[in-house]
Amino acid sequence: MAATITFRPDDEARLALDELTSDGTPVSQAVRDALVEAAAKHAKSRLRTEAEALAADPDDRAEAAQVLRDMESLRAW
């Protein structure tokens, strides 16, 4: 069973909601879609930050280079 969520939009949120529902999309659908999109954007940002940290880590880069060297000997010609 879905939970009901109530919120008080400020002026900016009200304008955004008006835009998202201007084509007849129900408010509840617009809010659900916006939440799912925001969560996906947040996850991508978090993963990008993690990848950038790993790319800047000299130990991790050295280990990745070693794995590639080890894999090269297994490569089929």
C-alpha positions as CSV (number, residue, x, y, z in Angstrom):
1,M,0.0,0.0,0.0
2,A,1.4,3.4,-1.0
3,A,2.1,6.0,1.6
4,T,0.5,9.5,1.2
5,I,2.9,12.4,1.4
6,T,1.9,16.0,1.9
7,F,4.1,18.9,1.2
8,R,3.9,22.7,1.0
9,P,5.4,23.9,-2.2
10,D,7.2,27.3,-2.1
11,D,6.8,29.6,-5.1
12,E,9.6,28.0,-7.1
13,A,8.1,24.5,-6.5
14,R,4.6,25.7,-7.4
15,L,5.9,27.1,-10.7
16,A,7.7,23.8,-11.4
17,L,4.6,21.8,-10.6
18,D,2.5,24.1,-12.8
19,E,5.0,23.4,-15.7
20,L,5.0,19.7,-15.1
21,T,1.2,19.5,-15.0
22,S,0.4,22.0,-17.8
23,D,-0.2,19.2,-20.3
24,G,-2.8,17.6,-18.0
25,T,-0.5,15.3,-16.2
26,P,-1.9,14.6,-12.7
27,V,0.0,16.2,-9.8
28,S,0.6,12.9,-8.2
29,Q,2.2,11.5,-11.4
30,A,4.3,14.6,-11.9
31,V,5.6,14.3,-8.4
32,R,6.3,10.6,-8.7
33,D,8.2,11.1,-12.0
34,A,10.2,14.0,-10.6
35,L,11.2,12.0,-7.5
36,V,12.3,9.1,-9.7
37,E,14.3,11.4,-12.0
38,A,15.9,13.2,-9.0
39,A,16.9,9.9,-7.5
40,A,18.5,8.7,-10.7
41,K,20.3,12.0,-11.1
42,H,21.5,11.8,-7.5
43,A,22.8,8.2,-8.0
44,K,24.7,9.2,-11.2
45,S,26.3,12.1,-9.4
46,R,27.3,10.0,-6.5
47,L,28.8,7.4,-8.8
48,R,30.6,10.1,-10.8
49,T,32.1,11.5,-7.6
50,E,33.3,8.0,-6.6
51,A,34.8,7.3,-10.1
52,E,36.6,10.7,-10.0
53,A,38.0,9.9,-6.6
54,L,39.2,6.5,-7.8
55,A,40.7,8.0,-10.9
56,A,42.7,10.4,-8.8
57,D,43.9,7.7,-6.4
58,P,47.5,6.7,-7.5
59,D,47.3,3.4,-5.7
60,D,44.1,2.4,-7.4
61,R,45.5,3.5,-10.8
62,A,48.6,1.4,-10.2
63,E,46.6,-1.6,-9.3
64,A,44.4,-1.2,-12.4
65,A,47.5,-0.9,-14.6
66,Q,48.9,-4.1,-13.0
67,V,45.6,-5.9,-13.7
68,L,45.8,-4.8,-17.4
69,R,49.4,-6.0,-17.7
70,D,48.4,-9.4,-16.1
71,M,45.4,-9.7,-18.5
72,E,47.6,-8.9,-21.5
73,S,49.4,-12.2,-21.1
74,L,46.1,-14.0,-21.3
75,R,44.9,-12.3,-24.5
76,A,44.3,-14.6,-27.4
77,W,46.2,-13.7,-30.6
